[in-house]
């Protein structure tokens, strides 16, 4: 009976050891790299993040400072990635709406051209940095200007 508490304490000590934290941290970084490596192609900022995480896995450990640095790096990446996904969701939602407007030929031929330009800009924005995605989304989220409409009574929102 006395051996069980000793084994439990030994395992607890192992679980809290620096080696365990190091292995756990490296595994988390490796999981992120494996998950996103193929998705980062075509987006330079995203690729740089994945490369940074990859190199952090290989960096030798010099005490707890390296482990803490890796944890902070992973937290920063998660923050970046959350923002990236939010922006891409917004862009994809706008793209879906623009496609509907194009298919319905909303506002006439000039508005269709306007929306086709928006569609191209939004598609290209998916491969840009987060700050540029934000700018491109803001610039390409508006409705067709009234002066381009064939008739003044067409409202984009009315049909969607």
Phi, psi and omega in degrees: 000327182289338183285330181297310178299326179294317178295320178297314179296322178296317178294322178296317177298321178294318182296330181266359183289160180296324179299317180296313179299320179297311180297316180298317180294316178299320180295320178297316178298316180297321178299317179295315180300314180297321182291319190254350185306312182287337180278343186276352180296135179092357178229103187299318181296315179297317178299320178298320178298315181295320177297319179298318178294319179299314180291331177293329178296319185278345183296131179296152182270127175237073179082190184289342180301320180292319179296315179297318178300317179295320178297317178295319179299316179296321178296318178296318178298316180300322177294313177301314184294322178299315179295319179301314181294321177299314180296317180294324176296316179298316180296315180295323176296318178294320177301317179298319180293317180297320178300319177298316180297321178293314181297325179277355182053045183296128175082358179097185187298319182293323177290325177298317176299316179302313181289328176295322176295318177300316181301315179297314180298318181292319177299315180294329182295334182299335180264006183265175177293163181301318181295322178288326175301316180299315180295312181296322178296314181299319181287338186241034180247358183276162175280164178300132179299146183303326183291347177265344182294144173290320177231150183279350184266002177278124175240128181303314185293336182297325185266352183248000000 
